[in-house]
């Protein structure tokens, strides 16, 4: 089940993010498994804005998706599913919730940045209807990709993707 996040969910999300990041072990993004989770204030703001969803398994949060407006589109900031809950369709369901919200709210597209090679990154989003964008990117996407490169992401592996919501 996917639902909007409740305030009571927020303290659980860091553990979900840390668990999900373990999937990067043994990949070119191994270092990301040791990264810091999203700050609580970011989660609080997203929850208050209605831009944070959780996936539940046995009544407990086991995944989440967080989005924010960017250049007229809705940008997927983070999507994480705890490692034991991966492969059960929760990521797909979370993404469908984000897309549904974006359609209802009148956004033109959902956009994101991701690794173009890892199978649970760009190939996953392609199966959901996302296409890789080519430069020139919007100002927000350019800034996001630069921030990621500055944080240690391999710029050659990063891509921006979009799922158009235009009829």
Order of alpha helices (4+ residues) and beta strands (2+ residues): beta-alpha-alpha-beta-beta-beta-alpha-beta-alpha-beta-alpha-beta
